[in-house]
Every structure is written in structure tokens, then in C-alpha cells.
Amino acid sequence: MSLPPSLQNALRLPVVGSPLFIISNPDLVIAQCKAGIIGSFPALNARPEPVLEEWLERITSELADYDAANPDAPSAPFAVNQIVHGSNARLKHDMDMCVKYEVPIVITSLGAKEWVNEMVHSYGGIVLHDVNNNRFSKKAIEKGADGLIAVAAGAGGHAGTVSPMALIQEIREWFDGPLLLSGAIATGDAVLAAQAMGADLAYIGSAFIATEEANAEQGYKQAIVDFGADDIVYSNLFTGVHGNYLKPSIEAAGLDPNALPESDPSQMDFGSGGDSDAKAWKNIWGCGQGIGAVKKLGTTADYVAKLTAEYDDAKARINSL
């Protein structure tokens, strides 16, 4: 693996729980880390600004207590996602909090800034930058990111359109550092497939919406169980950046999912601090194409245990060929 030494032996399963807008919270992050995978949340989910420090204090203290009580099976590290976009007026404040609490991993999105990377490196942290094509991958590494998250076709949130096989192959031609893959990964088999393609870790998001710890309304959680890849729509209408969304939630908003207008990317605005109440599309549910593998609601621990069993079975199956 091309992971830093601090991560090589810290995970019980090679998975990162991706930061989910609104949905990721301390309960989910702590549960993910205790289960042995990297948990993460967007800094803008903690609002207003002072709440971010409350979240970081709780996560670091609870995981420290857990590690002290479980020295043979300590928690995995956690990550904070920063939106590195000009309209995010909170970025400097939120990065100061990451430095204060020495957040192990910072995930950067929608922009790469050298000063952000330098702040993380000042205390020995790791920067992972999410990208959806090879050109942006090179720019991120030039700006000082330590690793990349390849957001391929089928991913939830701000997904790309490039095949995961093509994207990983192109990045691995020149980059041998930490590489994660995102794109409809929801089973242990898919985690192993990501590694077989050349990724170090799988980046899983949508499946965690259906967990008890997730900050999502019950209808949203049940929709993850009830629908599949055919129910996903790719559009930039709702945020200015193309992403995947659940068709039933678009229909419930009175829109035709098959005839959505294009949005102006220049109108993206994170200045509200991610205040969902101020968003016109707060009831549009983001989701990736991998949800067909999610068959029931449950706890994060149970889902990670299922992933682990599937991952081990897949390795045994491949080794027997």
C-alpha cells in the first residue's frame, strides 16, 4: 500500500466513510472510527461556527477514551472535509480548529490551496484532495496534497463521469502516493475490487445514510434501502456542480427529473456556512448508484461488520481461482 505509516496499520478494513453534507455528525464519525474505518464530516455541517470546536472536542475525547479502554483494537483516525472555495468565509476559522485539535486527515474539495495544505502539514496531518479527472489530480499534488480521492462515475455527491477503471489507471501512471476510490462502492467485494484496480482505500458514502447514527430523516434513510441505480439522476441544478440525486426526491419537489435545467456553476455559494434552511433544495436527496446493495436499516457497526465479512469472502474467492 502507498499509505503513510500512520495509516497502514490503523484500519481494520481499507475504507473511509466519506463526508456527507448535513448527514455526517459526531455520532456517525465516532461509530465509524470505533468500527475500524476512517470516519469523516464536512466542517460546514457544524454550524454556527463555534459548534465545530464542540464537535472536535467530543470526537477526540471520546475516541481517546475508547482507545484507552480498547488497546488491542483502537479506533481508526478521523477526517474533516474543507470546502476550499472562494465563497466559504469560514475556511480560515475552520482550518484553525483543525490545527488546534490536530485533525489527523483533512479532505479538501472544490479547490486546492497551498496554505491549507501547509497548515495541515504543520502538525503532521495528511491532506487528501478529491478530484474527478486526471488533470485536477496533477494540480492538487502540485499544490501539496499528500493523496487523492478519485471520485468516479456513480459516486454520490459531486460525482464525476469517468469510469473508475480509467481514472485509477490514469492517475497511477504517474502517482504512487495514497489513492482512494469513490463510485458506487457499497459492498466488501467492491472494496477489494477498488484495491485490485490500484486504489489503497475505498471511499463509501451513500450506504451510511441508512445507518442509525446518520443525521437524515427517516424517509431519506428508507429511500436508500428501497431504490437502486435506475433511480439516480445526474444534475448540476441544485448546487452548481454536477452530482447524483435520488429521483423520487426530485419528483416530490415538483420537478421533472428527466427535464432538469442546467445551473450556472459561477453561482455556487458556501457563504451561508452550509445552512440547509437557507437552501432552496434542502429536500433533494444526494445519493450514489451503489445503494442497490443496501437491503436494510441498521447500525454503523453492523454495516461495517457486513462489509468486512464480504471483503474477506471476496479475497478467499479470488485466491481460490
N, C-alpha and C positions, 0 to 999 in steps of 0.2 A: 504493500500500500504506500501511497505517496503522502500520507497524513503526517503532520508534525508528531513528534514523540509524545507530546502531552495528550494526544487523542488516540494513539494507536491501541492502547490497552484500556481506554476509559469507557468503551461501549460494549454492551452485551449483544448488540445487534447493530449492523452498519447502517443506521437510519438517523435522519434528522427530521423532527417534526417541524414542518415549515411554519413561518409566522402567518397567522390568519387574521385579516383585518376584522376588528370587533370581537372575533371568536376566541382568539388566544388570550389567556389570562393567567394569573399565577397558579390557579388550581390545575389547569391543563399542563403548564410548563413543569410544575413540580411533579406531577404524576408521570409525565414523560421521562423526566430525568431519573426518578426513582425506578422506573421500569428498565432503565439502561440504555435509553436513546437520548439524543440531544433534543431538548425542548427549547422553543423559541417564541417570542412575541414581538409585534411591532411596537416601537416606543410610543407611537401615536395612539395606541389603544389605551394607554394610561393617561387619562385626562380628568381634570385640568393638569397642567404641568407638574405640580407638587406630588401628584399621585404616582408618578414614575419612581421617585425615590422610595415611596412606601412599598411599591411592588418589588423593587430591587432589594430592599431590606428584608422583606418577607422571604423572597426566593433564596437569597444567600444564607439567611439564618436557618430556614427550615431544612435546606439541603445539607448544611453543616451539621445540624443536629442528627439528621438521618445517617450521614456518613459516620459520625461518632458511634452511633448505635449499630451500624452495619459495616464494620471494617472489611469484611470479606466480600461484600457486594455493594460498594459505594455507588452513589449516584453518578450519572453522566453530567458533563458540563452543560451550561445553558447558553443561549444566544439572544441578542437583541437586534431587531431589524430597524435600520435607519433609512428613511426616505431622503436621499441626498438630492433634493430638488429645490430649485430656487424659491419656490413658494412656501417651503417648510420653515417657518420662522422659528420653530423650536429646536432646530438641529443642533446649534451650539450648546444650548442648555442640556439637551438630552445626551449629547456626547460627553459633557462634563460629568453627568451622572454615571455614564458608563466607565469613565476613568476613575471616579470616586469609588465605585464598587468593583472595579477591575473585572468587568464582564468578560468571561473567557473568549467569547466569539461574538463579533459584530458582523451582521449581514447587511450589506449596502445594496440599495435599489434605486433605479431611476436617476443615476448619476454617480460618477466616480470623482472623489476629491482627495488630493494628496494629504491635505491637513487632517481629514477624518482618519485616514489610514495611519498617519503619524501619531495621532492621539491614542489609537488602539495599541500601536506598537510600543508606546512609551511605558506601558506596564506589562508587556509581554503577551498581549492579546493577539488574536488571529482575526483577519478580515477575509470574509468570503463575499464575493460580489456576484449578484445574479445577472445573467445575460441570456439572450435568446438567439444570438448568432455569433459566428467566429470573429467578426470584425470588432464587436464590442468586447469580446473576451480579451483580445490583444490590448485594447485601450485600458481595460481595467487593471491588467497586470503591469502595464507601463506606469500607471498611476500609483502602484504599490500594494495592490491587493495580494493576499497570500494564496488565495484559492478562488475557484469559480463554481458557480451553481448553474449548470446548463438547463435552462427552462425550455423544454422541447414541446412539440405538439402534444396536445391532450392534457396539459397541466391546468390546474385551477389558477385563479387569479390572473395576473398579467402574463399570459402564456405566449409562446412563440408559435411558429408554424413549421419549423424544421423538424424532420424526423429525428428521434433520439439517437438512432444509429449513426446518421450522418453528422449530427452535431458533435457527439462524443468523438467520432473518428477524426473530424477536422481539428478539434481542439487538441487531441492527444498527439497530433502530428508535430506540434511544437511545444506543448506544455506538459511537464511531468509532475506538477505540483498537485495539491489537493483538488479533486474534481468531484462534484456532486451532480446527480441527475434527477431532474423533475419531469414528470409527464405521465399521468395516469398510472402511477405506481401505488398499488393498494394491497398486494399480496407478498408473501415471502418469496414466492417464485420470481416475481418481478424485481425484488431487491437483488436476488442472485443474478438475474439477467443484466441488471444495471452494472454490476461488478464485472460480469463476463464481457461487457462491451468496453470496459475501461474506466468506469467510474469507481471512486473509492467508497462513496456512500450514496444511499437513496434518499431522496427528499420527498416526504409524504405529507400532504396537507388535508385534502378533502375528506378522507376517511375518518379523521379525528373530529370532524364536525358532529359525527354521530355518537360521540362519547358523552358520558355523564358530566365530565368536567368542563366541556366546551361551553362558552358563553353564546349559545344560539337558541332561538326559540324552538319549541318542540316540533312545530311544523317543518322547520328547516332540517332538523335532525332526521325526522321521519322521511323527508324527501330524499335524503342521501341513501336510505335503505330502499325506497320504493322505485327509484328511477335509475336509468343507465345512460350509456354513452349516446344513444339516439336522442336523449332529452337535453343535450348540451348545445348552447348557441354561442358562437364566437362573435363578439361585437366590441367596438370602442365607444359606444354611445354613453355608457354610464360613468366612465372615469376619464375618457380621452385617450386611454391606452387600451389596445385590444386585449380582451380576456374572455374566459369561458364562464357561462352563466346557465343556471337551470331554467329551461324553457317555461315550466309551469309558473315560476315566479314572475316572469316577464308577462305572461298572459294575465296573471292576476292583477298586474299593474295597468291593464287595459291596452297593452301594446301587442302588435303582431310580431312574434319572434322571427317570422320569415320575411319581414319587410322593415327592418330597423334602419333608421337613417344613420349616416356617418356623423361622428363628433369631431370637433376641432381640437387636436392634441394641444394646441397652444393655450387652451383654456383650462388645463389642469391646474388645480389649486389645492395645496395642502396647508394653506394658511390658517384654516379653522382648527388645526390640531387634530384632524380626523374626527371631528364632532359629527357623528352619524345623524343626529337630529337635524342638522343643517343641510343634509344631503337629500336631494330630490329622489334619489334612487335607493334609499336605505333598505327597502324591502325586496330589492333584486338580489337574488342569492348566487354568489360566485361558487363555482364548482368545477372540478376536473372530470375527465372522461372515465376515470377508473372506478367510479362509485358502484358499478355493477357488481363488484366483488364484496361490497358491504351488505351483509344479509340481516343484521340486527343491531339494535342499540346496545350499548354496554359501557364498561369502564375502560379507561385508557390502558390499565394493567392487563385486562383481558385481551384487548385488541393486540397489544404488543406481544403477549404470550402466543396468540394465534399466528402472528407474523413470524415469530421465532420458530415455531413448530413447522410452518410451511417452508421456511428458509432451510431448516435442517433436512426436511424431507426432500426438497429440491436438490440439495447438494448430494444426498445419498443416491437419488435417482440418476443424476448426471454421472456420478462416479461409477455407477454400475453399467454404464453404456459400453 
